Amino acid sequence: MEERRQFLDDNGYFIRKINQAFFAFHGSYATGAASVSPIGDRLQDLRDGSETLEEFIKTVGRFERVKDLVDYLGVELKRP
């Protein structure tokens, strides 16, 4: 996180302290090569197949486990 803060600072954006919420809000949390999410692509598939954000949220809200997502989509997760 310090590297990203320094990068932003070097480009004219001073931020005293950055936490994971900053990256999550700005869409760059867990998207780098060092971060691997076995469900990220599957959630994107589900979002892409949803007509509205509301539909996506309601669908995801019914899942209690990762297996529920996998079963719903009828796919397998890619493991790193």
C-alpha positions in Angstrom: 0.0 0.0 0.0 2.9 2.3 0.7 4.1 1.9 -2.9 0.7 2.9 -4.2 0.6 5.9 -1.8 4.0 7.0 -3.0 3.0 6.6 -6.7 0.0 8.8 -6.1 2.1 11.3 -4.2 4.7 11.4 -7.0 1.9 12.2 -9.4 0.5 15.1 -7.4 -2.1 13.3 -5.2 -1.1 13.6 -1.5 -2.8 11.1 0.7 -1.5 10.8 4.2 -2.5 7.3 4.8 -4.1 4.7 2.5 -5.9 1.6 3.7 -7.6 -1.3 1.9 -10.9 0.5 1.8 -9.4 3.2 -0.4 -8.4 0.5 -3.0 -11.7 -1.3 -2.7 -13.6 2.0 -3.3 -11.5 2.9 -6.3 -11.7 -0.6 -7.8 -8.1 -1.7 -7.5 -8.2 -3.9 -4.5 -7.1 -7.4 -5.1 -6.8 -6.9 -8.8 -3.0 -7.1 -9.1 -0.9 -10.1 -9.9 0.0 -10.5 -6.2 -3.7 -10.9 -5.3 -5.6 -13.9 -6.5 -9.3 -14.3 -6.1 -10.8 -17.6 -7.2 -14.3 -16.0 -7.3 -13.5 -12.6 -8.8 -14.0 -13.6 -12.4 -17.1 -15.6 -11.5 -18.7 -12.6 -9.8 -17.9 -10.5 -12.9 -19.6 -13.2 -15.0 -22.6 -13.0 -12.8 -22.7 -9.2 -12.9 -22.2 -9.2 -16.7 -25.2 -11.5 -17.0 -27.4 -9.5 -14.7 -29.8 -7.0 -16.4 -29.5 -4.5 -13.5 -27.3 -3.9 -10.4 -30.3 -4.6 -8.3 -30.7 -8.1 -9.9 -27.0 -8.8 -9.3 -27.2 -7.7 -5.6 -30.3 -9.7 -4.9 -28.8 -12.8 -6.6 -25.5 -12.6 -4.7 -27.4 -11.9 -1.5 -28.9 -15.4 -1.6 -25.5 -17.1 -1.6 -24.2 -18.3 1.7 -21.1 -20.1 0.4 -18.8 -19.9 -2.6 -20.3 -23.2 -3.6 -23.6 -21.5 -4.0 -22.1 -19.2 -6.6 -20.4 -22.0 -8.4 -23.6 -24.1 -8.5 -25.6 -21.1 -9.7 -23.3 -20.5 -12.6 -22.7 -24.1 -13.3 -18.9 -23.6 -13.5 -15.8 -24.5 -11.6 -13.4 -22.1 -9.9 -9.9 -21.7 -11.3 -7.4 -22.4 -8.5 -4.1 -20.6 -8.5 
